Amino acid sequence: MNFKKRNFLISNSIVIIFVLLLSLFLNYYLTSIFGFNHDTFLLITISVLIFGLVLYLFLSKSIFEPLFKSDENLQKTVKETLHELNIPISTINLNTQMLEKKIDDEKALKRLSRIKKASSELLKLYENMEYQIKKEIDKIDITEFSLKELINNSLEKFADVKKDIKIKVELEKDILLKSDINGFEKTIDNLLSNALKHNIEKDGIVEISFFDNKLIFFNTGKEIDTKNLFIIFDKYFQENTHKEGFGLGLAMVKEFCDKNLITIKIEPSKNGNKFILDLKNIIVKTKI
């Protein structure tokens, strides 16, 4: 237990006990004056409750205000730091791209490739942290958005890392959704990243389709072990520890789906795996 939580519990307990004792004293005082019978019971009870509530609010405000102020300052610092963190990451990516065009040495190019990969992972961590903090600090806006447009945006992000994997999109009609667009975008990105990462090395396929209000991600690859189906959404779990990552992507997907009334399930098969999202609760309409 951290010191802030401990101090909060101790301070709150002291305030509650103090208010309770004063309320009991007031109750005794009023009872001794008016007596305790059917006619005075309601008057005394309401008076004591109002007194206790007002006193608690007055004392708790003066005691807890510095604690809340400290949290507000910390939140402000974190948000500003995250914003500034994006600048060096963008600078690294830009300069590695420029160097790649000028360097011919194979060893140097491999080093640059490792830098780009590390920078890409850092950017993902930054984006995930930014969204998680925004969820905790700021109010998440619920908006209407196009499913097809969101999927296309996600495909563009992974255009350079999909290598030889073929991505098929079967979405004849566009679907208008109403939800947290940033969270849904992270969900699509994580599912697509997972489908690419756990695909087969040669002639791999990712299929994204929409049928009967369900968005389906299928990827060729090793079948998910049945025993892992119950823990695959746990934080830090990785079925294949040799793959890059931190085991956070699917945990974020499950958390978003649970909060937004989206049912998610997995259907393993011999030639790959399906991740199925039931979007019926956030569908506004189908666009022709």
C-alpha positions in Angstrom: 0.0 0.0 0.0 1.5 3.4 -1.0 1.8 6.2 1.5 -0.9 8.3 -0.2 -3.5 5.5 0.1 -2.4 4.8 3.7 -2.6 8.5 4.7 -6.0 8.8 3.0 -7.4 5.8 4.9 -6.0 6.9 8.2 -7.3 10.5 7.8 -10.7 9.4 6.6 -11.0 7.0 9.5 -10.2 9.8 12.0 -12.7 12.1 10.4 -15.4 9.5 10.4 -14.8 8.5 14.1 -14.8 12.2 15.1 -18.0 13.0 13.2 -19.6 9.8 14.6 -18.8 10.8 18.2 -20.1 14.3 17.8 -23.2 13.0 16.1 -23.8 10.6 19.0 -23.3 13.4 21.5 -25.8 15.6 19.6 -28.2 12.7 19.5 -27.9 12.3 23.3 -28.2 16.1 23.9 -31.4 16.4 21.7 -32.9 13.3 23.3 -32.3 14.6 26.8 -34.1 17.9 25.8 -37.0 16.7 23.7 -37.3 13.2 25.0 -37.3 10.1 22.8 -40.7 9.0 21.5 -42.6 8.5 18.3 -43.1 12.2 17.7 -39.4 13.3 18.2 -37.7 10.3 16.6 -37.9 11.7 13.0 -36.8 15.2 14.0 -33.8 14.0 16.0 -32.7 11.5 13.4 -32.8 14.0 10.5 -31.1 16.7 12.5 -28.2 14.3 13.5 -27.8 13.0 9.9 -27.6 16.6 8.5 -25.2 17.7 11.2 -23.0 14.6 10.6 -23.0 15.1 6.8 -22.2 18.8 6.9 -19.4 18.3 9.4 -17.9 15.4 7.4 -17.9 17.5 4.2 -16.4 20.5 5.9 -13.6 18.5 7.6 -12.8 16.2 4.7 -12.5 19.1 2.3 -9.8 20.8 4.4 -7.9 17.6 5.0 -8.1 16.0 1.6 -7.7 19.1 -0.6 -3.8 19.1 -0.4 -3.9 15.4 -1.4 -6.1 16.0 -4.4 -4.0 19.0 -5.4 -0.9 16.8 -5.4 -2.6 14.3 -7.7 -3.7 17.1 -10.1 -0.1 18.4 -10.3 1.2 14.9 -10.9 -1.4 14.3 -13.7 -0.4 17.6 -15.3 3.3 16.7 -15.2 2.7 13.2 -16.7 0.6 14.6 -19.5 3.2 17.3 -20.4 6.0 14.7 -20.2 4.1 12.4 -22.5 3.5 15.2 -25.0 7.2 16.1 -25.0 8.2 12.4 -25.4 6.6 12.3 -28.8 9.2 14.8 -30.2 12.4 12.8 -29.7 10.6 9.6 -31.0 9.6 11.4 -34.2 13.1 12.8 -34.6 14.7 9.4 -34.3 12.3 7.9 -36.9 12.8 10.8 -39.3 16.6 10.7 -39.1 16.8 6.9 -39.5 14.7 7.1 -42.6 17.1 9.8 -44.0 20.2 7.8 -43.1 18.8 4.6 -44.8 18.8 6.4 -48.1 22.4 7.5 -47.8 24.1 4.4 -46.3 25.0 1.3 -48.3 27.0 -0.6 -45.7 25.0 -3.8 -44.8 26.1 -3.8 -41.2 25.2 -0.2 -40.7 21.8 -0.8 -42.3 21.1 -3.6 -39.9 21.9 -1.4 -37.0 19.6 1.3 -38.4 16.9 -1.4 -38.7 17.3 -2.3 -35.1 17.0 1.3 -34.1 13.9 1.7 -36.2 12.3 -1.4 -34.6 13.2 -0.2 -31.1 11.8 3.3 -31.9 8.6 1.7 -33.2 8.1 -0.3 -30.0 8.8 2.9 -28.0 6.1 4.7 -30.0 3.6 2.0 -29.4 4.3 2.2 -25.6 3.9 5.9 -25.8 0.6 5.7 -27.6 -0.7 3.1 -25.2 0.4 5.0 -22.1 -1.1 8.2 -23.5 -4.5 6.6 -24.1 -4.5 4.8 -20.7 -3.7 8.1 -18.9 -6.4 9.9 -20.9 -8.9 7.2 -19.8 -8.1 7.8 -16.2 -7.8 11.6 -16.2 -10.0 12.9 -19.0 -13.5 12.2 -20.0 -13.7 9.9 -23.0 -15.8 11.2 -25.8 -18.3 8.9 -27.5 -18.6 9.6 -31.2 -19.9 8.1 -34.4 -17.3 6.8 -36.9 -16.9 4.6 -39.9 -15.6 1.1 -39.4 -14.2 0.8 -42.9 -12.3 4.1 -42.5 -10.9 3.0 -39.2 -9.7 -0.4 -40.6 -8.1 1.3 -43.6 -6.2 3.7 -41.3 -5.0 0.7 -39.3 -3.8 -1.1 -42.5 -1.8 1.9 -43.5 0.1 1.9 -40.2 1.2 -1.7 -40.7 1.9 -1.5 -44.4 5.7 -1.5 -43.8 5.8 -4.3 -41.3 3.4 -6.9 -42.8 6.2 -8.1 -45.1 4.9 -11.0 -47.3 1.7 -11.5 -45.4 -1.4 -11.0 -47.5 -4.2 -9.0 -45.9 -7.7 -9.5 -47.2 -10.6 -7.2 -46.2 -14.2 -8.4 -46.7 -16.4 -5.4 -45.9 -18.9 -4.8 -48.6 -20.9 -2.3 -46.7 -19.6 0.4 -44.4 -20.8 0.2 -40.8 -21.3 3.3 -38.6 -20.3 2.7 -35.0 -20.8 4.8 -31.9 -18.2 4.3 -29.2 -14.8 5.6 -28.0 -13.1 6.0 -31.3 -9.5 6.1 -29.8 -10.1 3.0 -27.8 -11.6 1.2 -30.8 -8.7 2.2 -33.0 -6.3 0.8 -30.4 -8.3 -2.4 -30.4 -8.1 -2.8 -34.2 -4.4 -2.0 -34.1 -3.7 -4.6 -31.4 -5.7 -7.3 -33.1 -4.0 -6.6 -36.5 -0.6 -6.5 -34.8 -1.3 -9.8 -33.1 -2.5 -11.4 -36.4 0.7 -10.3 -38.1 3.0 -11.3 -35.3 1.7 -14.8 -34.9 1.3 -15.6 -38.6 3.2 -18.2 -40.5 6.5 -17.0 -42.1 5.6 -18.0 -45.7 2.4 -17.3 -47.5 0.7 -16.0 -44.4 -2.8 -14.6 -44.6 -4.8 -12.2 -42.5 -8.5 -11.9 -43.2 -10.7 -9.1 -41.8 -14.4 -9.6 -42.4 -17.7 -8.4 -41.1 -20.8 -10.7 -40.9 -23.9 -10.7 -38.8 -22.8 -7.7 -36.7 -19.5 -9.5 -36.0 -16.0 -8.2 -36.9 -13.7 -11.1 -37.5 -9.9 -11.2 -37.5 -8.4 -14.5 -38.9 -4.8 -15.3 -39.2 -3.0 -18.3 -40.4 -0.5 -19.8 -37.9 -0.2 -22.1 -35.0 -3.4 -23.0 -33.2 -3.8 -21.4 -29.8 -3.5 -24.0 -27.1 -6.9 -24.8 -25.5 -5.5 -24.4 -22.0 -4.4 -20.9 -22.8 -7.8 -19.7 -24.0 -8.8 -18.7 -20.4 -5.6 -16.7 -19.8 -4.7 -15.3 -23.2 -6.2 -11.9 -22.3 -4.3 -11.7 -19.0 -1.7 -8.9 -18.7 1.8 -9.9 -19.6 0.8 -13.3 -20.9 2.6 -14.5 -24.0 2.0 -17.9 -25.5 5.2 -17.6 -27.6 7.9 -15.8 -25.5 10.2 -15.7 -28.5 7.9 -13.1 -30.2 8.5 -9.4 -29.6 6.1 -7.6 -27.3 5.1 -7.2 -23.7 1.9 -9.2 -23.5 -0.3 -6.1 -23.1 -2.1 -5.9 -26.4 -4.8 -8.5 -25.9 -5.3 -7.4 -22.3 -6.1 -3.9 -23.6 -8.4 -5.3 -26.2 -10.3 -7.3 -23.6 -10.5 -4.4 -21.2 -11.9 -2.1 -24.0 -14.5 -4.7 -25.1 -15.7 -5.3 -21.6 -16.2 -1.6 -20.9 -18.0 -1.0 -24.2 -20.4 -4.0 -24.2 -18.5 -5.8 -27.0 -18.4 -9.6 -26.7 -15.0 -11.1 -27.8 -14.3 -14.7 -28.3 -11.5 -16.8 -29.9 -12.0 -19.8 -32.3 -8.8 -21.7 -32.8 -8.4 -24.1 -35.8 -5.7 -26.2 -37.2 -4.7 -23.6 -39.8 -5.0 -20.5 -37.7 -7.1 -18.5 -35.2 -10.2 -16.3 -35.3 -10.8 -13.3 -33.0 -14.5 -12.4 -33.1 -16.0 -9.1 -31.9 -19.7 -8.8 -31.6 -20.5 -5.1 -32.3 -24.3 -5.2 -32.1 -24.3 -2.9 -29.0 -22.4 -0.1 -30.7 -23.7 -0.3 -34.3 -25.6 2.8 -35.3 -26.5 1.8 -38.9 -25.2 0.1 -42.0 -24.2 2.5 -44.8 -24.7 1.4 -48.4 
